[in-house]
Amino acid sequence: MEYRRLGSAGVKVSVLSLGSWVTYGNQVDVDAAVESMRIAYEAGVNFFDNAEAYAKGASETLMGTALRKLGWRRGSYLISSKFFWGLHDGPNEINTLNRKYLLEAIDGSLKRLGLDHVDLIFCHRPDPHTSMEEIVRAMNDIVASGRALYWGTSEWAADQIMEAWRIADKRNLYLPQMEQPQYNLFTRSKVEEEFTRLYDTIGLGLTTWSPLASGILTGKYNKGIPKGSRMTLPGYSWLADNITEAKLQAVHALQPIADELGTSLACLAIAWCAANPRVSTVITGASGPNQIKDNLKALEIIPRLTPELMARIGSAAQGLI
């Protein structure tokens, strides 16, 4: 396993990590979570991603139960949570990053996870209705209290991240260290273009999500949506809107490259994301232990992706070959 600095932060994250979106609380029970996390951990994965909104808090509860069963040394792994959507419909509790919500949300996450601190916390989406100063001060205070160690953002624009960083820097507050954007062969502009000026100027780290484009890049949707896939789960049917003929054609064009490397489409897609040196960690998901093992095979492919192969892969995904 390779470990990379989280941008300018001192902490290191495994280049592949394990997330709980969709799976925990929907497809995965405690026993499956324990086994999946154990396999990942024994392979060197040290970062496990979560969020308050995942399965309306049930994902954090399940992961917390799994952590207690696994009994790992706390210093050997990192846990994250993310805040924005909330668990209740009150005017100060939904789709917000106001101070009251954030300071109460972290306490709820820690209780569900059974931890005295999480390592990383994210503002899960930007909040145009709360001043940036209030957001930055609230995140700073959470870190200063020891309930989290680093804070960052998810799916923010570069200008929004820069505004938060400048406020924190000017006020001598804890700086935002990382962003969690979607990044895969079909979704590239933020990571490869918009954020370019932030990597060296403020030391932005990336914990990227959806390397498989919600499963499209595995090829399993080439002949329709199979039963039991995430797109058939209640509340996730909107993911099917991402399936287009152009993307299916791109997956078809990528297959010969995967065959040349003797790997699966999934491993090729994950390895391609990890081959970007600006990516600190690629968050993978899995509905079972076997999928964890398959995803980890991407580690063998990363060093084999030469600039020429990267160019071929990129061209295939854009329908250029």
DOSERO-989879 format. One line per 5 residues: number of its first residue (from 1); for each residue z, y, x of N, C-alpha, C, O. Coordinates in steps of 0.1 Angstrom, whole numbers. Layout:
REM residues N
NUM> Z Y X Z Y X Z Y X Z Y X | ...
This chain:
REM residues 321
1> 0 -12 8 0 0 0 0 13 9 7 13 18 | -8 22 5 -8 35 12 1 45 4 1 44 -8 | 8 53 12 16 63 6 11 77 10 8 80 22 | 10 86 0 5 99 3 15 110 -1 23 108 -11 | 16 121 6 24 132 3 20 138 -11 8 138 -14
6> 29 142 -19 26 148 -32 23 163 -29 32 172 -31 | 11 166 -25 7 179 -21 16 184 -9 17 177 1 | 22 195 -11 31 201 0 45 196 -1 53 199 7 | 48 188 -11 62 183 -13 65 172 -2 56 166 3 | 77 171 1 81 161 11 80 147 6 79 137 15
11> 81 145 -7 81 131 -12 68 125 -11 57 131 -12 | 67 111 -9 55 104 -9 54 94 -21 64 88 -25 | 42 93 -26 39 84 -37 29 74 -33 20 76 -25 | 30 62 -39 20 51 -36 7 56 -42 6 62 -52 | -4 52 -35 -17 57 -39 -21 52 -53 -29 58 -60
16> -16 40 -56 -17 35 -70 -3 35 -76 6 31 -70 | -2 40 -89 10 40 -96 8 34 -110 -3 30 -113 | 19 32 -117 19 25 -130 23 35 -141 35 40 -140 | 15 37 -151 19 45 -162 21 37 -175 18 26 -176 | 27 44 -185 32 37 -197 25 42 -209 28 37 -220
21> 15 52 -208 9 57 -220 1 46 -227 -5 38 -221 | 2 46 -240 -4 36 -250 3 23 -249 6 18 -260 | 6 18 -237 10 4 -236 25 2 -240 28 -6 -249 | 34 10 -234 48 8 -236 52 13 -250 50 25 -253 | 58 4 -258 62 8 -271 51 5 -281 53 6 -293
26> 39 1 -277 28 -3 -285 23 -17 -282 22 -25 -291 | 19 -19 -270 13 -32 -266 23 -41 -257 21 -53 -256 | 33 -34 -252 41 -41 -242 56 -41 -246 61 -31 -250 | 62 -53 -246 76 -54 -249 85 -54 -236 79 -52 -225 | 98 -55 -237 106 -54 -226 103 -64 -215 102 -61 -203
31> 102 -77 -219 99 -87 -210 86 -85 -202 85 -87 -190 | 76 -81 -209 63 -78 -203 64 -66 -193 58 -66 -183 | 72 -56 -197 74 -44 -189 81 -48 -176 77 -43 -165 | 91 -56 -177 99 -60 -166 90 -68 -156 90 -65 -144 | 82 -77 -161 73 -85 -152 62 -76 -146 59 -77 -134
36> 56 -67 -154 46 -58 -149 51 -49 -138 45 -47 -128 | 63 -43 -141 68 -34 -131 73 -41 -118 71 -36 -107 | 78 -53 -120 82 -61 -108 70 -64 -99 70 -62 -87 | 59 -68 -105 47 -71 -98 42 -59 -90 38 -59 -79 | 42 -48 -98 37 -35 -91 46 -31 -80 41 -27 -69
41> 59 -32 -82 69 -27 -72 68 -36 -60 69 -31 -49 | 67 -49 -62 66 -58 -50 53 -56 -42 52 -60 -31 | 43 -50 -49 30 -47 -42 31 -34 -35 22 -30 -28 | 42 -27 -37 44 -14 -30 43 -2 -39 45 10 -34 | 41 -3 -52 41 8 -61 55 14 -62 64 7 -65
46> 55 27 -60 69 33 -61 70 44 -71 80 50 -73 | 59 47 -79 59 57 -89 55 51 -103 45 45 -104 | 64 54 -112 62 49 -126 62 61 -135 72 68 -136 | 51 64 -142 49 76 -150 52 74 -165 49 63 -170 | 59 84 -171 63 83 -185 62 97 -191 58 106 -184
51> 65 98 -203 65 111 -210 74 109 -223 74 99 -229 | 80 120 -227 88 121 -239 80 116 -251 85 109 -260 | 67 121 -252 59 119 -264 53 105 -265 49 101 -276 | 53 97 -254 47 84 -254 55 75 -264 67 72 -262 | 48 70 -274 54 62 -285 67 69 -291 76 62 -295
56> 66 82 -291 77 90 -297 91 87 -291 101 85 -298 | 91 85 -278 104 83 -270 106 68 -268 114 65 -259 | 99 59 -275 102 45 -273 97 40 -259 103 31 -254 | 87 47 -253 82 43 -240 93 45 -230 96 36 -221 | 100 56 -230 111 59 -221 122 49 -223 128 44 -213
61> 126 46 -236 137 37 -238 133 23 -233 142 17 -227 | 121 19 -234 117 6 -229 117 5 -214 122 -4 -208 | 112 16 -208 112 16 -193 126 17 -188 129 10 -178 | 135 24 -195 149 24 -190 155 11 -191 163 7 -182 | 153 3 -202 158 -10 -203 153 -19 -192 160 -27 -186
66> 140 -18 -189 134 -26 -178 140 -23 -165 143 -31 -157 | 142 -10 -162 148 -6 -149 162 -12 -148 166 -16 -137 | 170 -12 -159 184 -18 -158 183 -33 -155 191 -38 -147 | 173 -40 -161 171 -54 -158 167 -57 -144 171 -66 -138 | 158 -48 -139 153 -50 -125 163 -47 -115 163 -53 -104
71> 172 -37 -117 183 -34 -108 178 -29 -94 185 -31 -84 | 167 -21 -94 162 -16 -81 171 -5 -76 178 2 -83 | 171 -4 -62 178 7 -56 171 20 -60 159 21 -59 | 179 30 -65 173 42 -71 165 50 -61 155 56 -65 | 168 50 -48 160 57 -39 146 51 -36 138 57 -29
76> 144 39 -41 132 32 -37 120 34 -47 109 29 -45 | 123 42 -58 112 44 -68 113 58 -73 124 64 -73 | 102 63 -79 102 76 -86 98 74 -101 89 66 -104 | 104 81 -109 102 81 -124 98 95 -128 104 105 -123 | 89 97 -137 85 110 -142 87 110 -157 87 100 -164
81> 87 123 -162 86 125 -177 78 138 -179 77 146 -169 | 74 140 -191 66 152 -194 70 157 -208 74 150 -217 | 69 170 -209 74 177 -221 64 187 -227 58 195 -219 | 63 187 -240 55 197 -247 55 194 -262 59 202 -270 | 50 182 -266 48 179 -280 61 177 -288 61 180 -300
86> 72 173 -282 84 171 -288 85 159 -297 75 152 -300 | 97 156 -302 99 144 -311 103 148 -325 104 140 -334 | 104 161 -327 108 166 -341 99 178 -345 92 183 -336 | 99 181 -357 90 191 -363 96 205 -364 90 214 -370 | 108 207 -359 115 220 -360 107 231 -353 99 228 -344
91> 108 244 -357 100 254 -351 102 256 -336 93 262 -329 | 113 252 -331 115 253 -316 114 240 -309 118 239 -297 | 109 230 -316 109 216 -310 95 209 -309 94 198 -305 | 85 216 -313 72 210 -314 61 219 -307 61 231 -310 | 53 213 -299 42 220 -292 46 233 -285 41 244 -288
96> 56 231 -277 63 243 -271 68 240 -257 71 228 -254 | 70 251 -249 77 250 -236 88 260 -236 91 265 -225 | 93 264 -247 104 274 -247 117 268 -240 118 256 -239 | 125 277 -236 137 273 -228 146 263 -235 151 253 -229 | 149 266 -248 158 257 -255 152 243 -256 159 233 -253
101> 139 242 -259 133 229 -260 134 221 -247 138 210 -246 | 129 228 -236 129 221 -223 142 216 -218 144 205 -213 | 153 225 -219 166 221 -214 172 210 -223 180 202 -218 | 168 209 -235 173 198 -244 164 185 -242 169 174 -243 | 151 187 -240 142 176 -238 146 168 -226 145 155 -226
106> 149 174 -215 152 167 -203 165 158 -205 165 147 -200 | 174 163 -212 186 155 -215 183 143 -223 188 132 -221 | 174 145 -233 170 133 -241 163 123 -233 165 111 -235 | 154 127 -224 147 118 -216 156 110 -207 155 98 -205 | 165 117 -201 175 110 -192 183 100 -199 186 89 -194
111> 187 103 -212 195 93 -220 186 81 -223 191 70 -222 | 174 83 -227 165 72 -230 162 63 -218 162 51 -219 | 160 70 -207 157 62 -194 170 56 -188 169 47 -180 | 181 61 -192 194 56 -186 195 61 -171 201 53 -163 | 190 73 -168 191 78 -154 199 91 -154 200 98 -164
116> 204 94 -142 210 107 -141 200 118 -136 204 130 -137 | 188 114 -132 178 123 -128 164 116 -129 164 104 -127 | 154 124 -131 140 119 -129 135 126 -117 140 137 -113 | 125 120 -111 120 126 -98 109 137 -101 109 147 -94 | 101 135 -111 90 144 -114 91 148 -129 92 139 -137
121> 89 161 -132 88 165 -146 76 174 -147 73 182 -138 | 69 173 -158 56 180 -160 57 188 -173 63 183 -183 | 51 200 -173 48 207 -186 35 200 -191 24 202 -185 | 36 192 -201 26 183 -205 13 190 -210 2 184 -209 | 14 202 -214 3 210 -218 7 225 -216 19 227 -217
126> -2 234 -215 2 248 -214 6 253 -228 2 248 -238 | 15 263 -228 20 269 -240 17 284 -241 23 292 -234 | 7 288 -248 3 302 -248 12 311 -256 11 323 -255 | 22 305 -263 31 313 -271 45 316 -264 53 323 -270 | 47 310 -253 59 313 -245 55 319 -232 46 315 -225
131> 63 329 -228 59 336 -216 60 327 -204 69 318 -203 | 51 329 -194 51 321 -182 65 322 -174 69 312 -169 | 70 334 -175 83 336 -168 94 327 -174 102 321 -166 | 94 326 -187 104 318 -194 102 303 -190 112 296 -187 | 90 299 -190 87 285 -187 91 282 -172 98 271 -170
136> 87 290 -163 90 288 -149 105 288 -146 110 279 -139 | 112 297 -152 127 298 -151 134 285 -156 143 280 -150 | 129 280 -168 135 269 -174 132 256 -165 142 248 -163 | 120 255 -160 117 243 -151 125 244 -138 130 234 -133 | 126 256 -133 135 259 -121 149 255 -124 155 248 -115
141> 154 258 -135 168 255 -138 171 240 -139 182 236 -136 | 161 233 -145 162 219 -146 163 213 -132 172 204 -129 | 154 217 -123 154 212 -109 167 216 -102 173 208 -95 | 171 229 -104 183 234 -97 196 226 -101 205 225 -94 | 196 221 -114 207 214 -119 208 199 -114 218 192 -116
146> 197 195 -108 196 181 -102 191 171 -112 191 159 -109 | 188 175 -124 183 166 -135 168 162 -132 164 152 -137 | 161 169 -124 148 165 -119 147 171 -105 154 180 -101 | 138 165 -97 136 169 -83 124 177 -80 125 186 -71 | 113 175 -87 101 183 -86 95 186 -99 97 178 -109
151> 89 197 -101 82 200 -113 67 204 -111 63 209 -101 | 60 201 -122 46 205 -121 40 206 -136 47 208 -145 | 27 204 -137 20 207 -149 10 195 -152 7 187 -143 | 5 195 -164 -5 185 -168 -15 191 -177 -12 197 -187 | -28 190 -173 -39 195 -180 -38 211 -181 -42 216 -192
156> -33 217 -171 -33 232 -171 -46 236 -163 -52 229 -155 | -50 249 -166 -61 255 -159 -56 260 -145 -44 262 -144 | -65 261 -136 -62 266 -123 -55 280 -123 -45 282 -116 | -60 289 -132 -54 302 -133 -40 301 -138 -31 309 -134 | -37 292 -147 -24 291 -153 -14 285 -142 -3 290 -141
161> -19 276 -135 -10 270 -124 -7 281 -114 4 283 -109 | -17 289 -110 -16 300 -101 -6 310 -106 2 316 -98 | -7 313 -118 3 323 -124 17 318 -123 26 326 -119 | 19 306 -127 33 300 -126 38 300 -111 49 303 -109 | 29 296 -102 32 296 -88 36 309 -83 46 311 -76
166> 29 320 -86 32 333 -82 45 338 -87 52 345 -80 | 48 335 -100 61 339 -105 72 333 -98 82 339 -94 | 71 320 -96 81 312 -89 83 317 -75 94 319 -70 | 72 320 -68 72 324 -54 79 338 -53 87 341 -45 | 75 347 -62 81 361 -62 96 361 -65 103 369 -60
171> 100 352 -74 114 352 -79 123 342 -70 135 341 -72 | 116 336 -60 123 326 -51 129 315 -59 140 310 -57 | 120 310 -69 124 298 -77 116 286 -72 107 287 -64 | 120 274 -77 113 262 -73 99 263 -78 96 266 -89 | 90 260 -68 75 261 -71 70 249 -78 75 238 -76
176> 60 251 -86 53 239 -92 46 231 -81 38 238 -73 | 48 219 -80 42 211 -69 30 202 -72 22 199 -63 | 28 199 -85 18 189 -88 12 192 -101 18 198 -110 | 0 187 -103 -7 187 -116 -12 173 -119 -15 165 -111 | -12 170 -132 -16 157 -137 -28 158 -146 -27 159 -158
181> -40 158 -140 -52 159 -147 -59 146 -150 -57 136 -142 | -67 145 -160 -76 134 -161 -86 134 -150 -92 145 -147 | -89 122 -144 -99 122 -133 -105 108 -133 -98 98 -131 | -118 108 -135 -125 95 -134 -140 99 -132 -144 111 -131 | -149 89 -131 -163 91 -128 -170 100 -139 -181 105 -136
186> -164 101 -151 -170 109 -161 -163 122 -163 -168 131 -170 | -151 124 -157 -144 137 -159 -139 141 -145 -130 136 -139 | -147 151 -139 -145 154 -125 -143 169 -122 -138 172 -111 | -147 178 -131 -148 192 -127 -135 198 -123 -135 206 -113 | -124 195 -130 -111 201 -126 -107 198 -112 -104 206 -103
191> -107 185 -109 -103 180 -96 -112 184 -85 -108 188 -74 | -125 183 -87 -135 186 -76 -140 200 -75 -146 204 -65 | -138 208 -86 -143 222 -85 -132 232 -88 -129 240 -80 | -126 231 -100 -117 242 -105 -104 243 -96 -100 254 -93 | -99 232 -92 -87 232 -84 -89 233 -69 -79 234 -61
196> -101 234 -64 -104 234 -50 -96 244 -43 -90 242 -32 | -95 256 -48 -88 267 -41 -72 266 -41 -65 273 -34 | -67 256 -49 -53 254 -49 -47 244 -39 -35 244 -36 | -56 235 -34 -51 224 -26 -45 230 -13 -34 226 -9 | -52 239 -6 -47 244 7 -39 257 5 -30 259 13
201> -41 265 -5 -34 277 -7 -20 275 -12 -11 282 -7 | -18 266 -22 -4 264 -27 1 249 -25 12 246 -28 | -8 241 -19 -4 227 -16 -3 219 -28 7 211 -29 | -12 220 -38 -11 213 -50 -13 198 -48 -23 194 -42 | -5 190 -54 -6 175 -54 -12 171 -67 -10 178 -77
206> -18 159 -68 -24 154 -80 -19 140 -83 -19 131 -75 | -14 138 -95 -11 125 -101 -21 122 -112 -18 125 -124 | -32 117 -109 -43 117 -119 -42 105 -129 -36 95 -125 | -47 107 -141 -46 97 -151 -60 93 -156 -70 100 -154 | -61 82 -163 -73 76 -170 -84 74 -160 -95 78 -162
211> -81 66 -149 -92 63 -139 -103 55 -145 -114 54 -140 | -100 48 -156 -110 39 -163 -116 46 -175 -123 39 -183 | -114 59 -177 -119 66 -189 -116 58 -202 -125 55 -210 | -103 55 -203 -98 48 -215 -104 34 -217 -106 30 -228 | -108 28 -206 -114 15 -206 -129 14 -206 -134 3 -204
216> -136 25 -208 -150 25 -208 -156 20 -195 -166 13 -195 | -150 24 -184 -155 20 -171 -152 6 -167 -156 1 -156 | -145 -2 -175 -143 -16 -173 -155 -24 -178 -158 -35 -174 | -163 -18 -187 -175 -25 -193 -171 -33 -205 -180 -39 -211 | -158 -32 -209 -155 -40 -221 -160 -35 -234 -159 -41 -244
221> -164 -22 -234 -169 -16 -246 -185 -16 -247 -191 -10 -256 | -191 -23 -238 -206 -23 -237 -212 -29 -250 -223 -25 -254 | -205 -38 -256 -210 -45 -268 -202 -42 -281 -201 -50 -290 | -195 -30 -281 -187 -27 -292 -172 -26 -288 -168 -29 -277 | -163 -23 -298 -149 -22 -296 -142 -36 -299 -141 -39 -311
226> -137 -43 -289 -131 -56 -291 -117 -54 -298 -110 -44 -297 | -114 -64 -306 -101 -65 -313 -89 -65 -302 -90 -71 -292 | -79 -57 -305 -67 -57 -297 -68 -46 -286 -58 -44 -279 | -79 -40 -284 -80 -29 -274 -73 -17 -279 -70 -15 -291 | -71 -7 -270 -63 5 -273 -70 13 -284 -63 20 -291
231> -83 12 -285 -90 20 -295 -88 15 -309 -92 22 -318 | -82 3 -310 -80 -2 -323 -65 0 -328 -61 -3 -339 | -57 6 -319 -43 8 -322 -42 20 -331 -49 30 -330 | -32 20 -340 -30 31 -349 -27 44 -341 -19 44 -332 | -34 55 -344 -32 67 -337 -40 69 -325 -40 80 -319
236> -48 59 -321 -56 60 -309 -71 58 -312 -79 57 -302 | -75 58 -324 -89 56 -328 -98 67 -323 -110 66 -321 | -92 79 -320 -99 91 -315 -106 88 -301 -115 94 -297 | -100 78 -294 -105 75 -281 -120 70 -282 -127 71 -273 | -123 64 -293 -136 58 -295 -147 69 -295 -159 66 -292
241> -143 81 -298 -153 92 -297 -158 95 -283 -168 101 -282 | -151 89 -273 -155 91 -259 -166 82 -255 -173 84 -245 | -169 72 -264 -179 62 -260 -193 68 -264 -195 71 -276 | -201 70 -254 -215 75 -257 -225 66 -251 -222 58 -242 | -237 67 -255 -248 58 -249 -250 61 -235 -252 52 -227
246> -249 74 -231 -250 78 -217 -240 72 -208 -243 67 -197 | -227 71 -213 -217 65 -205 -219 50 -204 -216 44 -193 | -223 44 -215 -226 29 -214 -237 26 -204 -237 16 -197 | -247 35 -204 -258 33 -194 -253 35 -180 -258 28 -171 | -244 44 -178 -238 46 -165 -230 34 -160 -231 30 -149
251> -223 28 -169 -215 16 -166 -225 5 -162 -222 -2 -152 | -236 4 -169 -246 -6 -165 -251 -4 -151 -254 -13 -144 | -253 9 -148 -259 12 -135 -248 10 -124 -252 8 -112 | -236 11 -127 -225 8 -117 -223 -6 -114 -218 -10 -103 | -227 -15 -123 -224 -29 -121 -230 -35 -109 -223 -43 -102
256> -242 -32 -105 -248 -38 -92 -240 -33 -80 -238 -41 -70 | -234 -21 -80 -226 -17 -69 -213 -25 -68 -209 -29 -57 | -207 -27 -80 -195 -35 -80 -198 -49 -75 -190 -55 -67 | -209 -55 -79 -213 -68 -75 -215 -69 -60 -211 -79 -53 | -221 -59 -54 -223 -58 -39 -210 -59 -32 -209 -65 -21
261> -200 -52 -38 -187 -52 -31 -178 -64 -35 -167 -66 -29 | -183 -72 -44 -176 -84 -48 -163 -80 -56 -153 -87 -54 | -164 -70 -64 -152 -66 -71 -156 -63 -86 -168 -64 -90 | -146 -59 -94 -149 -56 -108 -152 -42 -110 -150 -34 -101 | -158 -38 -121 -160 -24 -124 -147 -16 -125 -147 -5 -120
266> -137 -23 -130 -124 -16 -130 -119 -12 -116 -114 -1 -114 | -119 -22 -107 -114 -19 -94 -123 -9 -87 -118 0 -79 | -136 -9 -89 -145 1 -83 -141 15 -88 -140 24 -80 | -139 16 -101 -136 29 -107 -122 35 -102 -121 46 -99 | -112 26 -101 -99 30 -96 -100 34 -81 -95 44 -77
271> -107 26 -73 -108 28 -59 -116 41 -56 -112 49 -47 | -126 44 -65 -134 57 -63 -124 69 -65 -125 78 -57 | -115 68 -75 -106 79 -77 -97 81 -65 -94 92 -60 | -92 70 -60 -82 70 -49 -89 74 -36 -82 79 -26 | -102 72 -35 -109 76 -22 -110 91 -20 -113 96 -9
276> -107 99 -31 -106 113 -30 -93 117 -23 -82 115 -28 | -93 123 -11 -81 126 -3 -72 136 -10 -60 137 -6 | -77 143 -20 -69 153 -27 -60 147 -37 -51 153 -42 | -63 134 -41 -56 127 -51 -43 121 -44 -45 113 -35 | -32 124 -49 -19 119 -43 -17 104 -48 -14 96 -40
281> -19 102 -61 -18 89 -67 -26 88 -79 -28 97 -87 | -31 76 -81 -39 73 -93 -30 65 -103 -26 54 -99 | -28 70 -114 -19 63 -124 -28 53 -132 -38 56 -138 | -24 40 -130 -31 30 -137 -23 25 -149 -10 27 -149 | -29 19 -159 -22 14 -170 -25 -1 -172 -35 -6 -166
286> -16 -8 -178 -19 -23 -180 -11 -28 -192 0 -24 -194 | -17 -37 -199 -11 -43 -211 -4 -56 -207 2 -63 -216 | -5 -60 -195 1 -73 -191 1 -75 -176 -6 -68 -169 | 9 -84 -171 10 -87 -156 -4 -90 -150 -6 -85 -138 | -13 -97 -156 -25 -101 -150 -34 -88 -148 -41 -88 -138
291> -33 -79 -157 -41 -67 -155 -35 -59 -143 -43 -52 -136 | -22 -59 -141 -16 -52 -130 -22 -58 -117 -26 -51 -108 | -22 -72 -116 -27 -78 -104 -42 -75 -102 -46 -73 -90 | -50 -74 -112 -64 -71 -111 -65 -56 -106 -73 -54 -97 | -58 -47 -112 -59 -33 -107 -55 -31 -93 -61 -23 -86
296> -45 -39 -88 -41 -38 -74 -51 -42 -64 -51 -38 -52 | -61 -50 -69 -72 -54 -60 -80 -42 -55 -88 -43 -46 | -79 -31 -62 -86 -19 -58 -82 -14 -45 -90 -7 -38 | -70 -18 -40 -65 -14 -27 -75 -19 -16 -76 -13 -5 | -81 -31 -19 -90 -37 -9 -103 -30 -8 -110 -30 2
301> -107 -22 -19 -120 -16 -20 -120 -2 -14 -130 3 -9 | -108 5 -15 -107 19 -11 -113 21 4 -122 30 5 | -109 13 14 -114 16 27 -128 12 29 -134 16 39 | -134 5 20 -148 1 21 -158 11 15 -170 10 15 | -152 22 8 -161 31 2 -165 42 12 -159 52 14
306> -177 40 18 -182 49 27 -188 61 20 -190 61 8 | -190 72 27 -197 84 20 -210 80 13 -213 86 2 | -217 71 19 -230 67 13 -227 60 -1 -234 62 -11 | -217 51 -1 -214 44 -13 -208 53 -23 -211 52 -35 | -200 63 -19 -194 72 -28 -205 80 -35 -205 83 -47
311> -215 84 -27 -227 91 -33 -234 83 -43 -238 88 -53 | -236 70 -40 -243 61 -49 -236 59 -62 -241 60 -73 | -223 58 -61 -214 56 -72 -215 68 -81 -216 68 -93 | -213 80 -75 -214 93 -82 -227 95 -89 -227 99 -101 | -238 91 -83 -251 93 -89 -253 83 -100 -258 87 -111
316> -248 71 -99 -249 61 -110 -241 66 -122 -246 65 -133 | -230 72 -120 -221 76 -131 -227 88 -138 -225 90 -150 | -235 96 -131 -242 107 -137 -256 104 -142 -263 113 -146 | -259 91 -142 -272 87 -148 -284 92 -139 -295 93 -144 | -282 93 -126 -292 98 -117 -300 86 -110 -310 89 -104
321> -295 74 -112 -302 63 -107 -303 52 -117 -309 41 -115
